[in-house]
Amino acid sequence: MAKISSPSFVLSLELKKNPLLFSVAFDELEICRAMYNTILSQYLKLEKQMKREKRYKNLFVN
């Protein structure tokens, strides 16, 4: 069955070149990337630990 899609639009704006602005934005994006990876890593470890528990296996694994 084909997926129904809705109209999509993309707005592109040209930014004024400001090295300080790009430097700050790059630094903030790098911090966000590091936070995301750290949080994801911790979540995956906890998920793996949870799935090894007997109680989880009794509830969800048949």
MMTF fields as JSON, N, C-alpha, C and O atoms, coordinates in Angstrom:
{
  "mmtfVersion": "1.0.0",
  "mmtfProducer": "UNKNOWN",
  "numBonds": 247,
  "numAtoms": 248,
  "numGroups": 62,
  "numChains": 1,
  "numModels": 1,
  "chainsPerModel": [1],
  "groupsPerChain": [62],
  "chainIdList": ["A"],
  "bondAtomList": [4, 2, 8, 6, 12, 10, 16, 14, 20, 18, 24, 22, 28, 26, 32, 30, 36, 34, 40, 38, 44, 42, 48, 46, 52, 50, 56, 54, 60, 58, 64, 62, 68, 66, 72, 70, 76, 74, 80, 78, 84, 82, 88, 86, 92, 90, 96, 94, 100, 98, 104, 102, 108, 106, 112, 110, 116, 114, 120, 118, 124, 122, 128, 126, 132, 130, 136, 134, 140, 138, 144, 142, 148, 146, 152, 150, 156, 154, 160, 158, 164, 162, 168, 166, 172, 170, 176, 174, 180, 178, 184, 182, 188, 186, 192, 190, 196, 194, 200, 198, 204, 202, 208, 206, 212, 210, 216, 214, 220, 218, 224, 222, 228, 226, 232, 230, 236, 234, 240, 238, 244, 242],
  "bondOrderList": [1, 1, 1, 1, 1, 1, 1, 1, 1, 1, 1, 1, 1, 1, 1, 1, 1, 1, 1, 1, 1, 1, 1, 1, 1, 1, 1, 1, 1, 1, 1, 1, 1, 1, 1, 1, 1, 1, 1, 1, 1, 1, 1, 1, 1, 1, 1, 1, 1, 1, 1, 1, 1, 1, 1, 1, 1, 1, 1, 1, 1],
  "groupList": [{"groupName": "MET", "atomNameList": ["N", "CA", "C", "O"], "elementList": ["N", "C", "C", "O"], "formalChargeList": [0, 0, 0, 0], "bondAtomList": [1, 0, 2, 1, 3, 2], "bondOrderList": [1, 1, 2], "singleLetterCode": "M", "chemCompType": "L-PEPTIDE LINKING"}, {"groupName": "ALA", "atomNameList": ["N", "CA", "C", "O"], "elementList": ["N", "C", "C", "O"], "formalChargeList": [0, 0, 0, 0], "bondAtomList": [1, 0, 2, 1, 3, 2], "bondOrderList": [1, 1, 2], "singleLetterCode": "A", "chemCompType": "L-PEPTIDE LINKING"}, {"groupName": "LYS", "atomNameList": ["N", "CA", "C", "O"], "elementList": ["N", "C", "C", "O"], "formalChargeList": [0, 0, 0, 0], "bondAtomList": [1, 0, 2, 1, 3, 2], "bondOrderList": [1, 1, 2], "singleLetterCode": "K", "chemCompType": "L-PEPTIDE LINKING"}, {"groupName": "ILE", "atomNameList": ["N", "CA", "C", "O"], "elementList": ["N", "C", "C", "O"], "formalChargeList": [0, 0, 0, 0], "bondAtomList": [1, 0, 2, 1, 3, 2], "bondOrderList": [1, 1, 2], "singleLetterCode": "I", "chemCompType": "L-PEPTIDE LINKING"}, {"groupName": "SER", "atomNameList": ["N", "CA", "C", "O"], "elementList": ["N", "C", "C", "O"], "formalChargeList": [0, 0, 0, 0], "bondAtomList": [1, 0, 2, 1, 3, 2], "bondOrderList": [1, 1, 2], "singleLetterCode": "S", "chemCompType": "L-PEPTIDE LINKING"}, {"groupName": "PRO", "atomNameList": ["N", "CA", "C", "O"], "elementList": ["N", "C", "C", "O"], "formalChargeList": [0, 0, 0, 0], "bondAtomList": [1, 0, 2, 1, 3, 2], "bondOrderList": [1, 1, 2], "singleLetterCode": "P", "chemCompType": "L-PEPTIDE LINKING"}, {"groupName": "PHE", "atomNameList": ["N", "CA", "C", "O"], "elementList": ["N", "C", "C", "O"], "formalChargeList": [0, 0, 0, 0], "bondAtomList": [1, 0, 2, 1, 3, 2], "bondOrderList": [1, 1, 2], "singleLetterCode": "F", "chemCompType": "L-PEPTIDE LINKING"}, {"groupName": "VAL", "atomNameList": ["N", "CA", "C", "O"], "elementList": ["N", "C", "C", "O"], "formalChargeList": [0, 0, 0, 0], "bondAtomList": [1, 0, 2, 1, 3, 2], "bondOrderList": [1, 1, 2], "singleLetterCode": "V", "chemCompType": "L-PEPTIDE LINKING"}, {"groupName": "LEU", "atomNameList": ["N", "CA", "C", "O"], "elementList": ["N", "C", "C", "O"], "formalChargeList": [0, 0, 0, 0], "bondAtomList": [1, 0, 2, 1, 3, 2], "bondOrderList": [1, 1, 2], "singleLetterCode": "L", "chemCompType": "L-PEPTIDE LINKING"}, {"groupName": "GLU", "atomNameList": ["N", "CA", "C", "O"], "elementList": ["N", "C", "C", "O"], "formalChargeList": [0, 0, 0, 0], "bondAtomList": [1, 0, 2, 1, 3, 2], "bondOrderList": [1, 1, 2], "singleLetterCode": "E", "chemCompType": "L-PEPTIDE LINKING"}, {"groupName": "ASN", "atomNameList": ["N", "CA", "C", "O"], "elementList": ["N", "C", "C", "O"], "formalChargeList": [0, 0, 0, 0], "bondAtomList": [1, 0, 2, 1, 3, 2], "bondOrderList": [1, 1, 2], "singleLetterCode": "N", "chemCompType": "L-PEPTIDE LINKING"}, {"groupName": "ASP", "atomNameList": ["N", "CA", "C", "O"], "elementList": ["N", "C", "C", "O"], "formalChargeList": [0, 0, 0, 0], "bondAtomList": [1, 0, 2, 1, 3, 2], "bondOrderList": [1, 1, 2], "singleLetterCode": "D", "chemCompType": "L-PEPTIDE LINKING"}, {"groupName": "CYS", "atomNameList": ["N", "CA", "C", "O"], "elementList": ["N", "C", "C", "O"], "formalChargeList": [0, 0, 0, 0], "bondAtomList": [1, 0, 2, 1, 3, 2], "bondOrderList": [1, 1, 2], "singleLetterCode": "C", "chemCompType": "L-PEPTIDE LINKING"}, {"groupName": "ARG", "atomNameList": ["N", "CA", "C", "O"], "elementList": ["N", "C", "C", "O"], "formalChargeList": [0, 0, 0, 0], "bondAtomList": [1, 0, 2, 1, 3, 2], "bondOrderList": [1, 1, 2], "singleLetterCode": "R", "chemCompType": "L-PEPTIDE LINKING"}, {"groupName": "TYR", "atomNameList": ["N", "CA", "C", "O"], "elementList": ["N", "C", "C", "O"], "formalChargeList": [0, 0, 0, 0], "bondAtomList": [1, 0, 2, 1, 3, 2], "bondOrderList": [1, 1, 2], "singleLetterCode": "Y", "chemCompType": "L-PEPTIDE LINKING"}, {"groupName": "THR", "atomNameList": ["N", "CA", "C", "O"], "elementList": ["N", "C", "C", "O"], "formalChargeList": [0, 0, 0, 0], "bondAtomList": [1, 0, 2, 1, 3, 2], "bondOrderList": [1, 1, 2], "singleLetterCode": "T", "chemCompType": "L-PEPTIDE LINKING"}, {"groupName": "GLN", "atomNameList": ["N", "CA", "C", "O"], "elementList": ["N", "C", "C", "O"], "formalChargeList": [0, 0, 0, 0], "bondAtomList": [1, 0, 2, 1, 3, 2], "bondOrderList": [1, 1, 2], "singleLetterCode": "Q", "chemCompType": "L-PEPTIDE LINKING"}],
  "groupTypeList": [0, 1, 2, 3, 4, 4, 5, 4, 6, 7, 8, 4, 8, 9, 8, 2, 2, 10, 5, 8, 8, 6, 4, 7, 1, 6, 11, 9, 8, 9, 3, 12, 13, 1, 0, 14, 10, 15, 3, 8, 4, 16, 14, 8, 2, 8, 9, 2, 16, 0, 2, 13, 9, 2, 13, 14, 2, 10, 8, 6, 7, 10],
  "groupIdList": [1, 2, 3, 4, 5, 6, 7, 8, 9, 10, 11, 12, 13, 14, 15, 16, 17, 18, 19, 20, 21, 22, 23, 24, 25, 26, 27, 28, 29, 30, 31, 32, 33, 34, 35, 36, 37, 38, 39, 40, 41, 42, 43, 44, 45, 46, 47, 48, 49, 50, 51, 52, 53, 54, 55, 56, 57, 58, 59, 60, 61, 62],
  "secStructList": [7, 7, 7, 7, 7, 7, 7, 7, 7, 7, 7, 7, 7, 7, 7, 7, 7, 7, 2, 2, 2, 2, 2, 2, 2, 2, 2, 2, 2, 2, 2, 2, 2, 2, 2, 2, 2, 2, 2, 2, 2, 2, 2, 2, 2, 2, 2, 2, 2, 2, 2, 2, 1, 2, 2, 2, 2, 2, 2, 2, 7, 7],
  "xCoordList": [0.844, 0.0, 0.888, 1.818, 0.612, 1.425, 1.183, 0.068, 2.245, 2.154, 1.608, 2.084, 0.616, 0.04, 0.95, 1.295, 1.339, 2.23, 1.502, 0.624, 1.881, 1.297, 2.264, 3.451, 1.783, 2.67, 3.789, 3.55, 4.984, 6.128, 6.735, 6.718, 7.267, 7.858, 9.198, 9.369, 10.142, 11.459, 11.724, 11.576, 12.116, 12.458, 13.96, 14.533, 14.594, 16.048, 16.317, 15.827, 17.096, 17.463, 18.976, 19.686, 19.462, 20.896, 21.29, 20.687, 22.306, 22.786, 23.916, 24.732, 23.94, 25.066, 26.291, 26.21, 27.407, 28.619, 29.2, 29.664, 29.156, 29.706, 30.495, 29.906, 31.819, 32.636, 32.368, 32.39, 32.12, 31.857, 30.563, 30.5, 29.533, 28.249, 28.393, 27.868, 29.103, 29.302, 30.133, 29.884, 31.113, 31.955, 31.122, 31.25, 30.281, 29.427, 28.434, 28.232, 27.816, 26.844, 27.522, 26.968, 28.703, 29.421, 29.746, 29.57, 30.221, 30.559, 29.324, 29.395, 28.199, 26.976, 26.479, 26.014, 26.573, 26.168, 27.087, 26.63, 28.355, 29.303, 28.98, 29.057, 28.623, 28.233, 26.972, 26.884, 25.998, 24.754, 25.03, 24.432, 25.93, 26.272, 26.906, 26.581, 27.806, 28.468, 27.455, 27.508, 26.532, 25.502, 24.604, 24.292, 24.189, 23.327, 24.002, 23.391, 25.261, 25.976, 26.148, 26.03, 26.423, 26.576, 25.267, 25.245, 24.188, 22.878, 22.453, 21.94, 22.664, 22.307, 23.103, 22.55, 24.377, 25.223, 24.721, 24.633, 24.394, 23.891, 22.554, 22.322, 21.678, 20.384, 20.567, 19.923, 21.446, 21.643, 22.218, 21.859, 23.102, 23.645, 22.54, 22.455, 21.692, 20.598, 19.59, 19.07, 19.321, 18.379, 18.926, 18.19, 20.193, 20.81, 20.765, 20.478, 21.054, 21.019, 19.603, 19.411, 18.611, 17.22, 16.784, 16.095, 17.183, 16.763, 17.405, 16.914, 18.486, 19.116, 18.429, 18.653, 17.6, 16.962, 15.857, 15.128, 15.757, 14.79, 13.357, 12.507, 13.104, 11.751, 11.302, 10.155, 12.199, 11.88, 11.591, 10.63, 12.419, 12.234, 10.904, 10.232, 10.511, 9.223, 8.054, 7.032, 8.197, 7.101, 7.01, 5.909, 8.15, 8.114, 8.632, 8.334, 9.375, 9.919, 9.121, 9.046, 8.542, 7.721, 8.496, 7.967],
  "yCoordList": [-1.178, 0.0, 1.24, 1.336, 2.177, 3.381, 4.329, 4.456, 4.975, 5.937, 7.254, 7.755, 7.806, 9.078, 10.187, 10.237, 11.076, 12.161, 13.489, 13.694, 14.369, 15.698, 16.654, 16.348, 17.788, 18.736, 19.187, 19.423, 19.301, 19.742, 20.97, 21.111, 21.847, 23.071, 23.286, 22.93, 23.868, 24.168, 25.652, 26.167, 26.335, 27.75, 27.874, 27.431, 28.469, 28.676, 30.166, 30.957, 30.533, 31.938, 32.059, 31.202, 33.11, 33.342, 34.08, 35.092, 33.56, 34.193, 35.16, 34.922, 36.243, 37.161, 36.481, 35.861, 36.59, 35.929, 36.689, 37.823, 36.021, 36.58, 35.463, 34.555, 35.519, 34.423, 34.133, 32.973, 35.157, 34.954, 34.178, 33.274, 34.525, 33.837, 32.365, 31.491, 32.09, 30.709, 29.937, 28.753, 30.588, 29.94, 29.543, 28.431, 30.451, 30.177, 29.067, 28.154, 29.142, 28.12, 26.762, 25.76, 26.712, 25.453, 24.866, 23.668, 25.71, 25.235, 24.682, 23.64, 25.376, 24.911, 23.603, 22.721, 23.475, 22.219, 21.075, 19.943, 21.349, 20.322, 19.863, 18.671, 20.797, 20.453, 19.598, 18.605, 19.977, 19.199, 17.792, 16.827, 17.667, 16.35, 15.473, 14.291, 16.05, 15.287, 14.855, 13.725, 15.755, 15.415, 14.3, 13.36, 14.403, 13.391, 12.023, 11.028, 11.981, 10.705, 10.114, 8.901, 10.952, 10.473, 9.91, 8.83, 10.637, 10.197, 8.914, 7.996, 8.845, 7.643, 6.441, 5.35, 6.626, 5.544, 5.027, 3.816, 5.933, 5.53, 4.802, 3.802, 5.302, 4.647, 3.228, 2.299, 3.057, 1.732, 0.755, -0.422, 1.224, 0.366, -0.073, -1.245, 0.884, 0.555, -0.385, -1.294, -0.163, -1.044, -2.47, -3.43, -2.604, -3.93, -4.628, -5.821, -3.859, -4.409, -4.841, -5.902, -4.026, -4.34, -5.623, -6.457, -5.778, -6.945, -8.231, -9.317, -8.14, -9.332, -9.805, -10.931, -8.958, -9.306, -10.34, -10.325, -11.224, -12.318, -11.785, -12.316, -10.743, -10.183, -9.668, -9.874, -9.005, -8.509, -9.666, -9.625, -10.684, -11.837, -12.509, -12.942, -12.604, -13.214, -12.411, -12.978, -11.096, -10.235, -10.142, -10.177, -10.024, -9.662, -10.728, -10.659, -11.682, -12.699, -13.984, -14.51, -14.474, -15.687, -16.892, -18.004],
  "zCoordList": [0.0, 0.0, 0.0, 0.801, -0.881, -1.021, 0.155, 0.661, 0.563, 1.66, 1.114, 0.095, 1.791, 1.38, 1.872, 3.053, 0.97, 1.375, 1.299, 0.46, 2.179, 2.176, 1.481, 1.364, 1.026, 0.355, 1.299, 2.483, 0.78, 1.57, 0.917, -0.305, 1.737, 1.242, 1.934, 3.1, 1.21, 1.759, 1.552, 0.444, 2.618, 2.537, 2.681, 3.677, 1.701, 1.749, 1.85, 1.044, 2.84, 3.02, 2.985, 3.511, 2.374, 2.334, 3.609, 3.968, 4.284, 5.509, 5.187, 4.296, 5.928, 5.791, 6.377, 7.437, 5.706, 6.168, 7.359, 7.24, 8.504, 9.729, 10.398, 10.984, 10.317, 10.851, 12.33, 12.742, 13.118, 14.548, 14.745, 15.578, 13.983, 14.083, 13.702, 14.391, 12.61, 12.186, 13.201, 13.43, 13.81, 14.812, 16.035, 16.547, 16.492, 17.654, 17.319, 18.119, 16.145, 15.744, 15.633, 16.085, 15.043, 14.907, 16.272, 16.491, 17.199, 18.546, 19.259, 19.911, 19.135, 19.793, 19.185, 19.907, 17.875, 17.236, 17.643, 17.801, 17.81, 18.246, 19.673, 19.973, 20.542, 21.91, 21.89, 22.611, 21.07, 20.956, 20.437, 20.914, 19.466, 18.919, 19.992, 20.106, 20.772, 21.836, 22.9, 23.384, 23.262, 24.241, 23.723, 24.454, 22.465, 21.859, 21.89, 22.28, 21.478, 21.437, 22.831, 23.005, 23.821, 25.192, 25.729, 26.32, 25.522, 26.002, 25.299, 25.939, 23.987, 23.235, 23.723, 23.87, 23.972, 24.464, 25.811, 26.017, 26.721, 28.028, 27.903, 28.584, 27.037, 26.835, 26.313, 26.799, 25.321, 24.743, 25.763, 25.759, 26.632, 27.685, 28.646, 29.014, 29.048, 29.964, 29.314, 29.961, 28.039, 27.327, 27.259, 27.486, 26.953, 26.865, 28.226, 28.317, 29.282, 30.64, 31.0, 31.594, 30.646, 30.956, 30.241, 30.828, 28.987, 28.215, 28.713, 28.402, 29.476, 30.03, 31.313, 31.756, 31.907, 33.175, 32.982, 31.991, 33.949, 33.913, 33.873, 33.158, 34.64, 34.706, 33.332, 32.933, 32.62, 31.284, 30.336, 29.568, 30.394, 29.514, 29.783, 28.847, 31.041, 31.38, 30.845, 30.457, 30.822, 30.369, 28.852, 28.303, 28.159, 26.751, 25.792, 24.599, 26.254, 25.352, 25.55, 26.66, 24.5, 24.609, 24.197, 24.223]
}
